[in-house]
Amino acid sequence: MRMRQVSRVFLGATIAVTTLHPTILATEAEGYKSSLVARGRLVDFDIDSTLLHHLQEEGSEQLWRSMQETKRSSDIYVQHNVWAPGGSTGWHSHPGQSLIIVTAGTVTNYEGPDPACKPHVYKIGMAFVDPGGDHIHILRNEGAVEAKTITVQFIPADASRRIDVAAPGNCRF
């Protein structure tokens, strides 16, 4: 009987908090639009792409290697993202990794775990990786022109592609 009372109190408190303060749970995207270009499903796979010979660059040898492994099916998304000047994705995470290519303007990435809120600026032609998982971040257009990216995401099958989260409190915006 005691457990049932505790459960009711917790449920009531949860409903009150989410009803009275919905902005505590997530930050809103502003001046940002994401459009689905393509989506496909892959069964579990294990890929290990290693360049068989070494690249010669300024006298030093470099080995290139890429690995990807899943234990179950994955959904692959290709997204076209557009930010108006001053636009923002809001703080969020993804259950899987994202490969992001800037196709117009400049986007600035801020990472949740960074207490200094250091900006990572990416311009047209540059690319970067969002590792996904519990990694939270926000992408902003701090420039005067529209910014665009193409993103390829690997997400566990049937999982939500994006998870909105509360601002971590490390940035002043």
N, C-alpha and C positions, 0 to 999 in steps of 0.2 A: 504494500500500500504506500509506503514512504517513497519508493522509486516512482510510482505513478504521479505523486504530487510534485516531485522534483522535475519530472519530465514536463508536466503542465506549466510549471513556473518558467522553465527554460524556454519552452515553445512560446509562451505569452510574451516573455521578454524579447525574444527574437522577432516576433511579429511587430511589437511596439517599436523596436529600434529600426527595422527596415521600413516601417510605415512612416515614422516620424522623421527619419534621417536617411533617405535613400541615397544621398550623395556621399555618405560615408563609405559605401560599398564600391563605388566606381567613379571614374572621371569620364566626362563626356567628350566625344570627338567633336571638333568644331572646324568648319572650313575644310573638311576632308571627305572624300568619297572613294569607296573601293568597289570595283566592278569585277565580277567573275569572267575570265576569259575562257578557261577550260578547267575541267575536273575529270580525273580518272582514278581507277582503283588498281592497285598492285597487290598481288599475293605476297607473302613473306619472301624475302630475298636476302642474299649475302653477296655483296660485290666488293672486290678488292682490286682496284685499278692501279697498277704500279708501272711507271715508265721503265721499260726494260734496259734502256741505256741512260747514261748520265748526260745531263746538259752541260755544255761548256760555256761558262759566262765569266769573263774576266779572269781566266785561269783557275777558277774554283769549280769543283764538281758539285752538282745539286741533284738530289733525288726527289721526284714528285710522286706522291702517293695519295690516293683517295679511297676511303673505306665507307661503306654504308651497309648496315644490317638491320633487318626487322624480324621480329618473331611472330608477327601476325600481319594481316592485311593493312595497307595504308591508303589513305586518300591523298592524291596529289592535286594541289590547286595552283592555277596560274591566275594571279590577280593584277589588275591595272589600278594603281592608286594615284589620286590627284589631290594636291593641297593648294588651296588658295593662299595668297600671302597672309601670314599670321595663323594659318591653319595647323591643326594638331590632331593626332590619332587618339589622344587621351591615353592614360596609362593602361597597359594591357600586357598579356603574355599569350603564348601559343603552346599547345601541347607537344609540338614538334618543331623542327628547325625551318628557318626561312632563308632563302637566298635572294638578295635584293639588289636590283640594278637601277641606278638613277638614270632616267631617260630625258629629264628636263629639269632645269633649275637646281636647287640645292635643298637637301634635307639634313636636319640635325637630329642625331640620336642621343638621348639621355638614358642612362641605365639606372634602374632602381637601387641596386646595391652600392652605387658610388656616392659616398658621403659628400664629395666635393662637387657633385653634379657637373662633371666635366663634359662639355659638348664634343661630340664626334661628328664632324662636318663631312658630308659626301656630296660631291658635285657631279654633273652630267658625265656619264662614262665610267664612274666609279661604282664599285659593288661592295657589299658587306654581308655578313652572316648574323642572323639572330639565332642563337642556339636553342631557343624554345625551353620547354620544361618550366621550371619555376623562375626563369629569367624574365623580369618585368622591365619594360622600357616604354618610352614615348618618342614618337617621331614628329618633328615640327618643321614648318617652313618659316624660317626667320628672315627670308629674303623678300624682295619686292615684286618678284614674278612667280607665276604658277610653277609648282614642282610636281614631277611625275616619277613613278617607279613601276617596274614590273617585278613581281615577286613570285617565286616558286616555293611552295610550302609542302613539306612532308608531314602529314598528320595521321595519328592512329585512325583506322577506319571508323566512321560514324561519330568521331569525337567533334566537339565544337572547335571550329577553326580559330576562334579568338575568344580570350577570356578577359573581360574588363576587370580592372582592379583599382583599389583606392590609391591615391597619390602616396608615395612612400615618405614624403616630407623632406626629402633631401634637396629639392629644387624650389626656388622662390616664385615660380610661376604657377 
